[in-house]
């Protein structure tokens, strides 16, 4: 076996890097401290997972150091959550396919840190100190064994370390397995260096040989979470540093491990790490874990955490450059506002039969952060526990999407269908967009149990439609009293989408059969949504020009596979039993299709917006004196995309593409004694439709009448008006005043000749009989004209 030992040089390299000239450190580059290739795991000595001392996990390192930005333990039970789902889904899932016992507690410690993943042929489960490998029928083929069994014969200071926080993930693109746990040989001494042990299976068989690596860390890389991406295996951690006998929180670490080299068994594999200080609000940040096809090469990995003090999901983007690692970057990305929530639970999680409360892990995004690339968008799903009031913990879940313009919240929901607490969750999405959510559930009248729910891609946004189902109903509580802290539970569970079977998911979590301090057990279950009837209606096009037709369609999946269809419409009038009928609505219409598979019916709707013919009105005919340089036009139009003015004469418009414009008559217009002005309204381009209307303007020579030296003024009060308004005109050129009121279609609704004296006219005009809306008030005095808008309420 080829081996490299560079522990000392790697450690010195880390120590010499200067961090935090800004919030984000400079890139810290470290090569693997040691590498070898193991014998086949099935041939290695398997260490029985006997009792070990891991009480340090409950002592010096706490789950809740409350870094800056997290809300303190205060009750937000009065918070109103608008997207709260208080009902159970009604879509029945298939009966659980596999449901078998996982690794139990033989080490004596808690929590189990239950994790697992599924490949093409295996399910690999790991807890804090031990692991087991099963085939997909639930038959155990290796284990349970101590996690350090995978590193048997791997020499170095980490020998005999079985310190936990283990993670196993399946690299779907490479058909390989990645297994990790940290080693803390100096925990009771100086506290440094620390190590992250990472093994990559040499083939798709996890019982075969593994490429084994050790990476050095100055700070303790607590709560490490690993993910798969095209250019790296990414890892996050909460960093702790020992000082004065205690471990103090230092902020988060973001790490990229050279995936290409590790898959090839290259002993020179390196890692690039960035750190954020404890003053940063990032806490339990997660790297995106790609299921299925990778995004394009060069796409950064997305690290995301939940900030409940700001009601945001906060992104960092990690781009690693293996050709020149100094060019690697870890920079702030999107910051998405979500529905307000609190992750604070002063009373924590109750259990049946005991006063001991469980740690809620409130507010943090729970492992994993699954990523999916679809044909027209990318998705990530995430879940966390939030306070929904009255001492109840519910599940806040998100689907984030990027359709090319950046990340946004596509949908979110809060699942709390009854008064039981749901926490310690994990979420996943399959290749068709179905989502499964698993969690622990407990209350003062219920022992902690394992359940799941989910939704289909065709379901209403923000709703978990699958009926809640149980993988195991617990019959005991965890009575380990860690007062004043809550009893630690979890610290995570694992939901995974089966890479070989869409709509099938695997979930693992912990439970108890009898009340005890730490005699936890774990369960592994698989289930499928493939048998649930899913219906999605479509219309092409969904925006329709009047007189055209649209192709309706409905896609059904799940259920029996044999379907009948029935279409109806609102407004009524359309029916069809065809799967893909054609319709030609004359008004905007909602079409509904009910699909029946012989035992179950589901309905989906689609709306078709009908674009009517445009209308245009150039306004009433009018007369102006020849010496008036221009006159104002008030055109109106409806159901149009654009408008245009044309003239029969030789004048011009101040703007020929707006409804209200000014026309400047030409010399021929005056010679001819008038002009026709035409307004044309055009429909949206795809409808190729238009409507025109003309107004005739008479141009009077007005011989012998001199233009006024100054224009008069007019005031409308009140405006808006209700029953009446006062028209005040000052600076009149003569005593005769014409008042005309038109609606916005140019129709005259009021006309009166008024007389005044001393160049002042005041007239109260009743409008109580006119409909509410906008009108034009035009006053003509001699050769002068004034117009004002009047709003009637």
C-alpha positions in Angstrom: 0.0 0.0 0.0 1.3 3.5 -0.9 1.4 5.8 2.1 2.3 9.4 2.8 2.9 10.8 6.2 3.0 14.7 6.3 1.3 15.4 9.7 3.9 17.8 11.0 4.2 19.9 7.8 0.4 20.0 7.4 -0.1 21.2 10.9 2.6 23.9 10.6 1.0 25.1 7.4 -2.3 25.6 9.1 -0.8 27.5 12.0 1.0 29.9 9.7 -2.1 31.1 7.9 -3.4 34.5 9.0 -7.2 34.5 9.2 -9.9 37.1 9.3 -8.5 40.3 7.7 -12.2 40.6 7.0 -15.2 38.6 8.1 -14.1 35.7 5.9 -10.6 34.3 6.3 -8.1 33.9 3.6 -8.1 30.4 2.1 -6.4 27.9 4.3 -4.9 25.0 2.2 -3.8 21.7 3.8 -2.8 18.5 2.2 -3.9 15.2 3.7 -1.8 14.3 6.7 -1.9 10.6 5.9 -3.3 8.3 3.2 -3.5 4.6 2.5 -5.8 2.0 0.9 -7.5 -0.4 3.2 -8.1 -4.1 2.7 -11.7 -5.0 1.8 -13.8 -3.9 4.7 -15.5 -7.2 4.8 -12.1 -8.9 5.5 -11.0 -6.5 8.2 -11.4 -7.1 11.9 -14.7 -5.6 12.9 -14.6 -4.1 16.4 -17.7 -4.8 18.4 -19.4 -1.5 19.4 -18.9 -1.9 23.1 -19.3 0.8 25.7 -17.0 3.8 25.3 -16.7 7.1 27.2 -18.1 9.9 25.1 -19.5 12.0 27.9 -17.5 14.9 26.6 -20.3 15.4 24.0 -22.6 16.3 26.9 -20.1 18.4 28.8 -17.6 20.8 27.4 -19.1 21.2 23.9 -22.7 22.4 24.0 -25.3 22.3 21.3 -26.4 25.8 21.9 -23.7 28.4 22.4 -26.1 31.0 21.0 -23.7 32.8 18.7 -24.4 36.4 17.7 -27.6 36.7 15.6 -29.6 33.9 17.3 -32.6 34.8 19.4 -32.3 34.1 23.1 -34.6 31.7 24.8 -37.8 33.7 24.9 -41.3 32.5 24.1 -42.7 33.7 20.8 -46.0 31.8 21.2 -48.0 34.9 20.1 -46.2 34.9 16.7 -48.8 34.6 13.9 -47.6 32.2 11.2 -49.7 32.8 8.0 -48.6 29.6 6.2 -49.3 27.2 9.1 -50.7 23.9 8.1 -53.0 22.7 10.9 -54.5 19.7 9.0 -53.2 16.3 8.0 -52.6 15.5 4.4 -55.3 13.3 2.8 -53.1 11.6 0.1 -52.4 8.1 1.1 -48.9 6.8 0.7 -48.0 3.2 -0.1 -47.5 1.0 2.9 -43.9 1.2 4.2 -41.8 -1.0 2.0 -38.9 -1.8 4.3 -39.0 -1.2 8.1 -36.2 -2.8 10.0 -34.1 -2.3 13.1 -30.9 -0.2 12.8 -27.9 0.1 15.0 -28.7 0.3 18.7 -26.8 1.9 21.6 -24.0 -0.4 22.8 -21.6 2.4 23.5 -23.6 4.0 26.4 -23.6 7.5 25.0 -26.2 9.9 23.7 -27.2 11.3 21.3 -26.9 8.7 18.5 -26.4 11.3 15.7 -28.4 8.9 13.4 -27.4 9.1 9.8 -27.6 6.9 6.7 -27.8 7.0 2.9 -28.9 4.7 0.1 -27.1 3.6 -3.0 -28.0 1.4 -5.9 -27.7 -1.8 -3.9 -27.0 -0.9 -0.3 -28.3 1.1 2.7 -25.4 2.3 4.9 -26.3 3.5 8.4 -24.0 5.1 10.9 -24.5 6.4 14.4 -22.1 8.3 16.7 -19.8 5.4 17.3 -20.8 2.5 15.1 -22.1 1.5 11.7 -23.9 -1.3 9.8 -24.4 -2.0 6.1 -27.6 -3.6 4.7 -28.9 -4.7 1.4 -32.0 -3.0 0.1 -34.2 -5.8 1.4 -33.1 -4.9 4.9 -30.7 -7.8 5.4 -27.6 -6.8 7.4 -24.5 -7.8 5.5 -21.8 -6.1 7.8 -21.8 -4.8 11.3 -22.6 -3.4 13.6 -19.0 -2.4 14.2 -17.2 0.6 15.7 -16.7 3.3 13.2 -12.9 3.2 13.8 -13.0 -0.3 12.3 -12.9 1.3 8.9 -9.5 2.8 9.9 -8.0 -0.4 11.2 -4.2 -0.4 10.5 -4.2 3.3 9.7 -1.2 4.5 11.7 -1.0 8.0 13.3 -2.1 9.9 16.4 -5.7 9.2 15.6 -5.4 5.4 16.2 -8.0 4.1 18.6 -10.0 7.3 18.3 -13.7 6.6 17.9 -15.0 10.1 18.7 -18.1 10.2 16.5 -20.1 12.8 14.7 -19.9 10.4 11.8 -21.5 11.0 8.4 -22.0 8.7 5.5 -23.1 9.9 2.0 -23.5 8.3 -1.3 -21.9 10.0 -4.4 -24.5 9.2 -7.0 -22.5 10.5 -10.0 -19.4 8.4 -9.1 -21.3 5.4 -7.5 -19.1 5.6 -4.5 -19.5 6.0 -0.7 -17.9 8.6 1.6 -17.6 8.0 5.3 -16.3 10.4 7.9 -15.8 11.0 11.6 -13.5 13.2 13.6 -10.6 12.1 15.8 -9.8 14.1 18.9 -6.7 12.5 20.4 -5.8 15.6 22.3 -9.2 16.4 23.6 -8.2 16.0 27.3 -4.9 17.7 26.8 -4.0 20.7 24.7 -7.1 20.3 22.5 -5.1 20.5 19.3 -4.4 19.3 16.7 -7.7 17.6 15.7 -8.4 15.4 12.7 -11.2 14.7 10.3 -11.0 11.1 9.0 -12.5 10.6 5.6 -12.7 7.4 3.6 -13.9 7.0 0.0 -14.9 3.6 -1.2 -12.8 2.2 -4.0 -15.8 0.8 -5.8 -19.6 0.9 -5.5 -19.4 -1.9 -2.9 -19.1 -0.3 0.6 -17.8 -3.7 2.0 -14.8 -3.5 -0.3 -11.6 -1.4 0.0 -11.5 2.2 0.9 -9.1 5.1 0.2 -8.4 6.5 3.7 -7.4 10.1 4.5 -6.7 12.1 7.6 -6.9 16.0 7.5 -5.6 18.2 10.3 -7.5 21.0 12.0 -6.4 23.4 14.7 -9.9 24.0 16.0 -12.2 21.1 16.8 -14.4 20.7 13.7 -17.6 19.9 15.6 -20.9 18.9 13.9 -19.2 18.3 10.6 -21.6 17.8 7.6 -20.3 16.6 4.3 -21.9 17.0 0.8 -21.3 16.0 -2.8 -20.6 18.5 -5.5 -19.0 18.3 -9.0 -15.6 19.9 -8.0 -15.3 18.9 -4.3 -16.7 17.1 -1.3 -17.8 20.1 0.8 -17.9 20.1 4.5 -19.1 22.5 7.2 -18.3 22.6 10.9 -18.8 24.6 14.1 -15.3 25.4 15.3 -14.3 25.1 19.0 -11.0 26.0 20.5 -9.8 24.8 23.9 -8.7 27.5 26.3 -8.3 27.3 30.0 -9.8 23.8 30.1 -13.0 24.8 28.2 -13.9 24.7 24.6 -15.1 28.1 23.2 -17.0 28.6 20.0 -14.9 30.2 17.3 -17.3 30.4 14.4 -18.0 28.2 11.4 -15.6 26.4 9.0 -16.3 25.8 5.3 -14.1 23.2 3.7 -13.7 21.9 0.2 -12.0 18.4 -0.2 -10.5 17.5 -3.6 -13.1 15.1 -4.9 -11.3 14.2 -8.1 -8.1 13.2 -6.3 -10.0 11.3 -3.5 -12.0 9.3 -6.1 -8.7 8.4 -7.8 -7.0 7.5 -4.5 -4.4 10.3 -4.9 -2.4 10.7 -1.7 -1.8 14.4 -2.5 -5.5 15.2 -2.0 -5.8 18.6 -0.3 -8.5 20.7 1.4 -9.3 24.4 1.2 -10.9 25.9 4.2 -12.4 29.3 5.0 -13.6 30.4 8.4 -16.1 32.9 9.7 -15.6 34.3 13.2 -18.0 33.7 16.2 -19.3 37.3 15.7 -20.9 36.2 12.4 -24.5 34.9 12.8 -23.8 31.8 10.7 -24.4 28.7 12.9 -24.9 25.0 11.8 -24.4 26.1 8.2 -25.0 23.4 5.6 -23.4 22.8 2.2 -25.6 21.9 -0.7 -25.6 18.1 -1.4 -26.3 17.3 -5.1 -28.6 14.4 -5.8 -28.7 13.4 -9.5 -27.1 15.5 -12.3 -24.5 18.1 -11.3 -25.0 21.7 -12.3 -22.6 23.1 -14.9 -18.9 23.0 -14.0 -17.8 26.1 -12.1 -21.1 26.5 -10.3 -20.2 27.4 -6.7 -21.4 25.2 -3.8 -24.1 26.9 -1.8 -23.7 27.1 2.0 -26.9 28.1 3.7 -28.0 28.8 7.3 -31.2 30.0 8.9 -31.2 33.3 10.8 -34.4 33.6 12.9 -33.5 37.1 14.3 -33.8 38.4 10.7 -36.2 35.8 9.3 -33.8 35.0 6.5 -32.1 32.1 4.8 -28.5 33.3 4.3 -26.3 32.0 1.5 -22.5 31.8 1.1 -21.0 30.7 -2.3 -17.9 28.5 -2.2 -15.9 28.4 -5.4 -12.7 26.3 -5.2 -9.9 26.6 -7.7 -7.8 23.5 -7.5 -5.4 24.8 -10.2 -4.6 27.9 -8.0 -6.1 27.4 -4.5 -5.3 31.0 -3.6 -8.0 32.0 -6.1 -10.7 30.1 -4.2 -13.5 32.2 -2.7 -16.1 32.0 0.0 -18.4 35.0 -0.4 -21.9 36.1 0.7 -24.7 35.2 -1.7 -28.4 35.5 -1.6 -30.3 36.5 1.6 -33.9 35.4 1.3 -36.6 36.7 3.5 -39.0 34.0 4.8 -42.2 34.0 6.8 -41.3 35.2 10.3 -40.5 32.4 12.8 -38.8 31.7 16.1 -36.5 28.8 16.8 -36.6 29.4 20.5 -38.3 26.9 22.9 -37.9 27.8 26.5 -39.8 24.7 27.6 -38.2 22.3 25.0 -39.8 19.0 23.9 -42.0 17.1 26.4 -42.2 13.3 26.7 -44.8 10.9 28.1 -44.1 9.7 31.6 -41.3 12.0 32.6 -40.6 15.6 33.3 -37.3 15.4 31.4 -37.4 17.6 28.3 -35.6 17.0 25.0 -33.3 19.4 23.1 -35.4 20.9 20.2 -32.5 22.1 18.0 -34.8 24.9 17.1 -34.2 27.3 14.2 -31.3 25.5 12.6 -31.5 24.0 9.1 -31.3 20.2 9.6 -29.0 17.9 7.7 -29.2 17.6 4.6 -29.5 20.5 2.2 -30.5 18.5 -1.0 -29.9 20.0 -4.4 -31.5 19.0 -7.7 -31.0 20.1 -11.2 -34.1 20.1 -13.4 -34.5 21.0 -17.0 -35.7 24.5 -16.4 -34.6 25.2 -12.8 -32.5 24.2 -9.8 -34.1 23.3 -6.5 -32.9 23.0 -2.9 -35.1 21.8 0.0 -34.5 22.6 3.7 -36.3 22.0 7.0 -36.0 23.3 10.5 -37.9 23.2 13.8 -39.8 26.4 14.8 -42.1 27.5 17.6 -45.7 27.6 16.4 -47.0 28.7 19.8 -48.6 27.1 22.9 -45.5 25.0 23.5 -45.7 23.2 20.1 -42.8 22.6 17.8 -43.6 22.4 14.1 -41.7 21.8 10.9 -40.8 24.8 8.7 -39.8 23.6 5.3 -38.7 25.3 2.1 -38.2 24.8 -1.6 -35.7 27.3 -3.0 -35.5 27.7 -6.7 -33.1 29.2 -9.2 -34.5 29.5 -12.7 -31.6 31.6 -14.0 -32.1 34.9 -12.2 -30.8 33.8 -8.8 -32.2 32.0 -5.8 -35.7 32.7 -4.4 -38.2 31.1 -2.1 -40.5 29.1 -4.5 -42.6 27.7 -1.7 -42.6 27.3 2.1 -44.8 25.8 4.7 -45.1 25.1 8.4 -46.4 21.7 9.2 -48.1 21.4 12.7 -51.3 19.5 12.2 -52.0 18.9 15.9 -50.6 19.7 19.4 -47.7 17.2 19.2 -44.2 18.4 18.8 -42.3 17.6 15.6 -38.5 18.1 15.5 -35.2 16.6 14.6 -36.2 16.5 10.9 -34.6 15.7 7.6 -36.0 16.4 4.1 -35.3 15.2 0.6 -36.6 15.6 -3.0 -36.7 13.0 -5.7 -36.0 13.4 -9.4 -39.6 14.3 -10.2 -39.9 17.0 -7.6 -41.7 15.0 -4.9 -40.7 15.9 -1.3 -40.5 13.7 1.8 -40.1 15.0 5.3 -39.2 12.8 8.3 -39.0 13.8 12.0 -39.3 12.8 15.6 -42.7 13.4 17.3 -43.5 13.6 21.0 -45.7 15.2 23.6 -46.7 14.8 27.2 -49.1 12.1 26.2 -46.8 10.4 23.5 -43.5 8.7 23.7 -41.0 9.9 21.1 -41.7 8.2 17.8 -40.7 8.3 14.1 -43.0 9.7 11.4 -43.0 11.2 8.0 -45.1 13.1 5.6 -44.6 14.5 2.1 -46.0 16.2 -1.0 -46.2 15.5 -4.7 -44.9 17.9 -7.3 -48.5 18.5 -8.5 -49.8 19.5 -5.0 -50.8 23.0 -4.0 -47.7 25.0 -3.0 -46.8 25.1 0.7 -48.8 22.0 1.6 -47.8 18.6 2.8 -50.5 16.5 1.2 -49.4 13.0 2.1 -51.0 11.5 5.1 -48.7 11.4 8.1 -47.4 7.8 8.6 -45.3 6.1 11.3 -42.1 4.2 10.8 -42.0 3.3 14.5 -44.1 4.2 17.6 -41.8 4.5 20.6 -42.8 2.9 23.9 -40.3 4.7 26.2 -38.8 8.1 26.9 -35.2 9.3 27.4 -34.9 10.1 31.1 -31.3 11.3 31.1 -31.6 14.5 33.1 -28.9 17.0 31.9 -30.3 19.9 33.8 -30.1 22.8 33.4 -29.7 21.9 29.8 -32.4 19.8 28.0 -31.6 16.2 27.3 -29.8 15.9 24.0 -31.7 14.1 21.3 -30.6 13.4 17.7 -28.5 15.4 16.9 -29.7 14.7 13.4 -31.6 12.2 11.3 -31.5 11.3 7.6 -33.9 11.3 4.8 -32.6 10.1 1.4 -34.1 9.8 -2.1 -33.5 6.4 -3.7 -31.3 7.0 -6.8 -32.7 3.9 -8.6 -36.4 4.4 -8.0 -38.2 7.8 -8.2 -40.8 8.5 -5.5 -39.0 6.1 -3.1 -37.4 7.5 0.1 -35.4 6.0 3.0 -35.5 7.5 6.5 -33.6 6.7 9.8 -34.1 8.1 13.2 -34.0 7.1 16.9 -36.6 5.9 19.4 -36.9 4.1 22.8 -38.7 1.0 23.8 -38.4 1.5 27.6 -37.7 4.6 29.7 -33.9 4.8 30.1 -31.1 7.3 30.2 -29.5 6.3 26.9 -30.7 2.9 25.7 -31.8 4.3 22.4 -32.5 2.3 19.3 -32.8 3.3 15.7 -35.1 2.3 12.8 -34.6 2.3 9.1 -37.7 2.6 6.8 -38.3 3.0 3.1 -41.6 4.2 1.6 -42.9 5.2 -1.8 -45.2 7.9 -3.1 -45.4 6.1 -6.5 -48.9 4.7 -5.7 -50.3 8.1 -4.8 -52.5 9.6 -7.6 -51.0 12.8 -8.9 -52.8 15.0 -11.4 -51.4 18.1 -13.2 -53.5 20.1 -15.7 -51.9 22.3 -18.4 -53.0 24.6 -21.2 -51.0 25.7 -24.2 -51.2 28.6 -24.6 -52.5 29.8 -21.3 -52.9 33.3 -22.6 -55.2 33.2 -25.6 -56.2 35.6 -28.3 -60.0 35.8 -28.7 -61.1 33.6 -31.5 -58.2 31.2 -31.1 -58.0 27.8 -29.3 -55.9 26.2 -26.6 -54.7 22.7 -26.1 -55.7 21.4 -22.7 -53.9 18.5 -21.2 -53.7 16.5 -18.0 -50.8 14.3 -16.8 -51.7 11.6 -14.2 -49.2 9.4 -12.4 -49.4 6.9 -9.5 -52.6 5.2 -8.4 -53.7 2.2 -10.3 -52.2 3.5 -13.6 -55.6 3.2 -15.4 -57.3 6.6 -15.6 -60.5 8.2 -16.7 -60.9 12.0 -17.2 -63.6 14.5 -16.9 -63.2 18.2 -17.8 -65.5 21.0 -16.7 -65.2 24.8 -16.7 -66.0 28.0 -14.9 -67.9 29.7 -16.5 -69.8 26.6 -17.3 -70.2 25.4 -20.8 -67.2 23.2 -21.5 -67.1 19.4 -20.8 -64.9 16.6 -22.2 -63.8 13.1 -21.2 -60.7 13.3 -23.3 -57.3 13.5 -21.7 -56.1 16.3 -24.0 -59.1 18.2 -25.4 -59.1 21.5 -27.4 -61.0 24.5 -26.1 -61.8 27.9 -27.6 -63.1 30.1 -24.7 -64.4 33.6 -25.4 -63.7 34.9 -21.9 -61.1 34.1 -19.3 -62.0 30.6 -18.1 -60.8 28.1 -15.4 -60.7 24.5 -16.6 -60.8 21.6 -14.1 -60.0 18.0 -14.8 -61.0 15.2 -12.4 -59.0 12.0 -12.9 -60.2 8.7 -11.4 -58.0 5.6 -11.2 -60.9 3.3 -10.2 -60.8 4.0 -6.5 -59.5 7.5 -6.0 -60.2 10.9 -7.7 -58.1 14.0 -7.8 -58.7 17.3 -9.5 -56.4 20.0 -10.8 -57.3 23.3 -12.5 -55.7 25.6 -15.0 -56.7 29.1 -16.0 -56.8 30.3 -19.6 -56.7 34.1 -19.9 -58.5 35.3 -23.0 -57.2 38.5 -24.5 -60.3 40.4 -26.0 -60.2 42.7 -29.0 -58.8 46.1 -28.3 -61.0 49.2 -28.4 -60.1 52.8 -29.2 -61.8 56.2 -28.9 -60.1 59.3 -30.2 -62.5 61.6 -28.4 -65.4 63.9 -29.7 -65.2 66.1 -32.7 -64.2 69.6 -31.9 -63.6 73.1 -33.3 -60.6 75.4 -32.8 -59.5 78.8 -34.1 -56.8 78.7 -36.8 -54.4 80.9 -34.8 -54.4 78.4 -31.8 -50.9 76.7 -32.2 -52.0 73.3 -30.8 -54.8 71.5 -29.1 -55.0 68.7 -26.6 -56.4 65.2 -27.4 -57.7 62.8 -24.8 -57.8 59.4 -26.4 -58.9 56.3 -24.5 -58.3 52.6 -25.2 -59.0 49.2 -23.6 -57.4 45.7 -23.8 -54.5 47.1 -25.8 -50.7 46.6 -25.8 -49.8 49.9 -27.6 -51.4 52.8 -29.3 -50.6 55.1 -32.3 -52.0 58.4 -33.6 -52.1 59.3 -37.3 -53.4 62.4 -39.2 -55.0 63.0 -42.5 -53.3 66.3 -42.8 -49.8 67.7 -42.5 -49.6 68.5 -38.7 -47.7 66.5 -36.1 -48.1 65.2 -32.5 -46.1 65.9 -29.4 -46.2 62.1 -29.0 -47.9 59.7 -31.4 -47.8 56.7 -29.0 -49.6 58.0 -25.9 -53.3 58.3 -25.3 -53.1 61.9 -24.2 -51.2 64.1 -26.7 -51.0 67.5 -28.3 -51.6 68.1 -32.0 -50.0 70.9 -33.9 -52.0 71.6 -37.1 -50.1 72.2 -40.3 -50.7 74.9 -43.0 -52.8 72.5 -45.2 -54.9 71.6 -42.1 -55.8 75.3 -41.8 -56.3 75.8 -45.5 -58.6 72.8 -45.7 -60.5 74.0 -42.6 -60.0 70.8 -40.6 -58.3 67.5 -40.2 -59.2 63.9 -39.2 -57.1 62.5 -36.3 -57.1 58.7 -35.8 -56.2 56.7 -32.7 -55.4 53.0 -33.3 -55.1 50.5 -30.4 -53.0 47.4 -31.0 -53.4 44.1 -29.1 -50.5 42.1 -27.8 -48.2 41.2 -30.7 -49.1 37.5 -30.8 -52.8 38.4 -31.3 -52.2 40.6 -34.4 -55.4 42.6 -33.7 -56.2 46.3 -33.7 -59.0 48.9 -33.5 -59.2 52.5 -34.8 -61.4 55.5 -34.2 -61.2 59.1 -35.6 -62.2 62.5 -34.4 -62.7 65.4 -36.8 -61.2 68.7 -35.8 -62.7 71.8 -37.5 -60.3 74.7 -37.8 -62.2 78.0 -37.9 -60.4 81.1 -39.2 -62.1 83.1 -36.4 -61.7 86.3 -38.5 -61.8 89.5 -36.5 -61.3 87.8 -33.1 -58.0 88.5 -31.5 -56.4 85.9 -29.3 -56.4 86.7 -25.6 -53.3 88.2 -24.1 -53.3 85.8 -21.2 -54.9 82.4 -20.7 -57.7 82.1 -18.1 -57.4 79.7 -15.2 -59.8 77.1 -13.8 -60.1 75.3 -10.5 -62.2 72.3 -9.6 -63.1 71.8 -5.9 -63.4 69.4 -4.4 -61.6 66.9 -6.6 -62.2 64.0 -6.0 -65.9 65.0 -5.8 -69.0 63.0 -4.7 -72.3 64.8 -5.3 -71.1 68.1 -6.7 -68.1 70.3 -7.4 -67.4 73.9 -7.8 -66.0 75.3 -11.1 -64.1 78.5 -10.7 -62.9 80.4 -13.7 -60.8 83.6 -13.6 -59.2 85.8 -16.2 -62.0 85.4 -18.7 -61.8 87.1 -22.2 -65.6 87.5 -22.4 -68.7 86.6 -20.5 -69.7 83.5 -22.5 -68.2 80.2 -21.2 -68.8 76.8 -22.6 -68.4 73.9 -20.1 -68.3 70.3 -21.4 -67.7 67.1 -19.3 -66.9 63.9 -21.1 -66.1 60.4 -19.8 -62.9 58.7 -20.6 -64.4 57.2 -23.7 -65.1 60.7 -25.1 -68.9 60.6 -24.5 -70.4 63.9 -23.5 -72.1 63.5 -20.1 -72.7 67.3 -19.3 -72.8 70.4 -21.4 -73.8 74.0 -20.3 -73.2 77.6 -21.5 -72.3 79.7 -18.5 -72.2 83.5 -18.1 -70.1 85.4 -15.6 -69.0 89.0 -14.8 -65.9 90.8 -13.8 -63.8 88.2 -15.5 -64.8 85.7 -12.7 -67.2 82.8 -12.9 -68.2 80.4 -10.2 -70.6 77.6 -10.8 -71.7 74.6 -8.7 -72.2 71.6 -11.0 -74.1 68.5 -9.7 -72.6 65.1 -10.5 -74.5 62.7 -8.2 -76.1 60.9 -11.1 -72.8 60.1 -12.8 -71.0 56.8 -12.2 -67.8 56.8 -10.2 -64.7 57.2 -12.3 -62.5 59.7 -14.1 -63.9 62.5 -16.3 -62.5 65.4 -18.4 -63.9 68.9 -17.7 -63.3 71.3 -20.7 -63.9 75.0 -20.5 -64.0 77.1 -23.7 -63.9 80.9 -23.5 -63.5 82.8 -26.8 -60.4 81.3 -28.4 -59.1 79.7 -25.3 -59.6 76.2 -24.0 -58.7 74.6 -20.6 -59.1 71.0 -19.6 -58.8 69.3 -16.2 -59.4 65.7 -14.9 -62.2 65.2 -12.4 -62.5 62.2 -10.2 -66.0 61.2 -9.0 -66.1 58.9 -6.0 
